[in-house]
Amino acid sequence: MIVVGTGLAGAGCAAALGELGYDVVVYTFHDAARRAHSVAAQGGINAARAKKVDNDSLERFVKDTVKGGDFRGRKRTASGWVRNPCA
């Protein structure tokens, strides 16, 4: 079984398949598996809480998402995902 990506989803999938007895090979495009975005996340794992008490906002989440991706992602695209996650 081939799994592409070592973020939370990819690593979890690989571990589950391995426990089921599958021969699993995992590929990552990072120089080390620990550099996957889920592991190196700058902000929340999947959502902005947008609470003033912890200084969170949608804008900060977008900024952290782009920064966590080593600025390879586009701010406009990340902003669209944050504002319309099911679109």
C-alpha beads as a LAMMPS data file, in Angstrom:
LAMMPS data file: protein, C-alpha beads

87 atoms
86 bonds

1 atom types
1 bond types

-500.0 500.0 xlo xhi
-500.0 500.0 ylo yhi
-500.0 500.0 zlo zhi

Masses

1 110.0

Atoms # bond

1 1 1 0.000 0.000 0.000
2 1 1 1.368 3.441 -0.898
3 1 1 0.524 6.485 1.237
4 1 1 1.516 9.943 0.010
5 1 1 2.006 12.489 2.789
6 1 1 3.127 12.348 6.391
7 1 1 0.717 14.813 7.959
8 1 1 -1.838 13.673 10.509
9 1 1 -4.023 12.011 7.885
10 1 1 -1.198 10.260 6.020
11 1 1 0.620 9.095 9.135
12 1 1 -2.616 7.904 10.724
13 1 1 -3.606 6.054 7.577
14 1 1 -0.194 4.385 7.283
15 1 1 -0.251 3.324 10.937
16 1 1 -3.770 1.899 10.665
17 1 1 -2.940 -0.017 7.482
18 1 1 0.243 -1.363 9.082
19 1 1 -1.718 -2.577 12.098
20 1 1 -4.073 -4.391 9.710
21 1 1 -1.102 -6.241 8.239
22 1 1 -0.596 -4.305 5.020
23 1 1 2.900 -3.677 3.681
24 1 1 2.967 0.137 3.707
25 1 1 5.330 2.562 1.982
26 1 1 5.002 6.271 2.854
27 1 1 6.294 9.121 0.689
28 1 1 6.763 12.757 1.671
29 1 1 7.955 15.739 -0.331
30 1 1 9.640 17.268 2.712
31 1 1 13.264 16.707 3.631
32 1 1 12.071 14.974 6.808
33 1 1 8.738 13.456 7.808
34 1 1 8.596 15.681 10.909
35 1 1 8.337 18.734 8.630
36 1 1 4.843 17.807 7.432
37 1 1 2.435 20.680 8.014
38 1 1 0.334 18.925 10.655
39 1 1 3.424 18.312 12.754
40 1 1 4.892 21.774 12.226
41 1 1 1.575 23.653 12.326
42 1 1 1.908 27.296 13.245
43 1 1 -1.738 27.804 14.142
44 1 1 -4.659 25.529 14.870
45 1 1 -4.745 22.080 13.331
46 1 1 -7.895 22.681 11.318
47 1 1 -9.838 25.722 12.458
48 1 1 -9.674 29.266 13.714
49 1 1 -11.439 29.656 17.042
50 1 1 -11.829 33.388 16.432
51 1 1 -11.964 34.198 20.145
52 1 1 -10.622 37.563 21.241
53 1 1 -9.375 36.104 24.510
54 1 1 -6.599 34.159 22.727
55 1 1 -6.077 36.739 19.955
56 1 1 -7.306 34.328 17.265
57 1 1 -8.962 35.360 14.001
58 1 1 -9.580 34.109 10.479
59 1 1 -6.882 36.465 9.199
60 1 1 -4.335 35.110 11.692
61 1 1 -5.266 31.530 10.767
62 1 1 -4.687 32.283 7.065
63 1 1 -1.332 33.902 7.847
64 1 1 -0.274 30.937 10.022
65 1 1 -1.391 28.453 7.349
66 1 1 0.710 30.141 4.655
67 1 1 3.674 30.477 7.039
68 1 1 3.397 26.816 8.105
69 1 1 3.608 25.827 4.432
70 1 1 6.921 27.658 4.108
71 1 1 5.153 30.357 2.053
72 1 1 4.609 27.968 -0.853
73 1 1 0.830 28.363 -0.627
74 1 1 -1.104 31.375 -1.836
75 1 1 -2.741 33.635 0.734
76 1 1 -5.769 34.103 -1.528
77 1 1 -6.329 30.335 -1.810
78 1 1 -5.877 29.735 1.928
79 1 1 -8.299 32.573 2.653
80 1 1 -10.896 30.953 0.375
81 1 1 -10.556 27.617 2.188
82 1 1 -10.925 29.284 5.573
83 1 1 -13.996 31.283 4.607
84 1 1 -15.707 28.570 2.499
85 1 1 -14.383 25.198 3.725
86 1 1 -17.093 23.100 2.059
87 1 1 -17.155 24.910 -1.287

Bonds

1 1 1 2
2 1 2 3
3 1 3 4
4 1 4 5
5 1 5 6
6 1 6 7
7 1 7 8
8 1 8 9
9 1 9 10
10 1 10 11
11 1 11 12
12 1 12 13
13 1 13 14
14 1 14 15
15 1 15 16
16 1 16 17
17 1 17 18
18 1 18 19
19 1 19 20
20 1 20 21
21 1 21 22
22 1 22 23
23 1 23 24
24 1 24 25
25 1 25 26
26 1 26 27
27 1 27 28
28 1 28 29
29 1 29 30
30 1 30 31
31 1 31 32
32 1 32 33
33 1 33 34
34 1 34 35
35 1 35 36
36 1 36 37
37 1 37 38
38 1 38 39
39 1 39 40
40 1 40 41
41 1 41 42
42 1 42 43
43 1 43 44
44 1 44 45
45 1 45 46
46 1 46 47
47 1 47 48
48 1 48 49
49 1 49 50
50 1 50 51
51 1 51 52
52 1 52 53
53 1 53 54
54 1 54 55
55 1 55 56
56 1 56 57
57 1 57 58
58 1 58 59
59 1 59 60
60 1 60 61
61 1 61 62
62 1 62 63
63 1 63 64
64 1 64 65
65 1 65 66
66 1 66 67
67 1 67 68
68 1 68 69
69 1 69 70
70 1 70 71
71 1 71 72
72 1 72 73
73 1 73 74
74 1 74 75
75 1 75 76
76 1 76 77
77 1 77 78
78 1 78 79
79 1 79 80
80 1 80 81
81 1 81 82
82 1 82 83
83 1 83 84
84 1 84 85
85 1 85 86
86 1 86 87
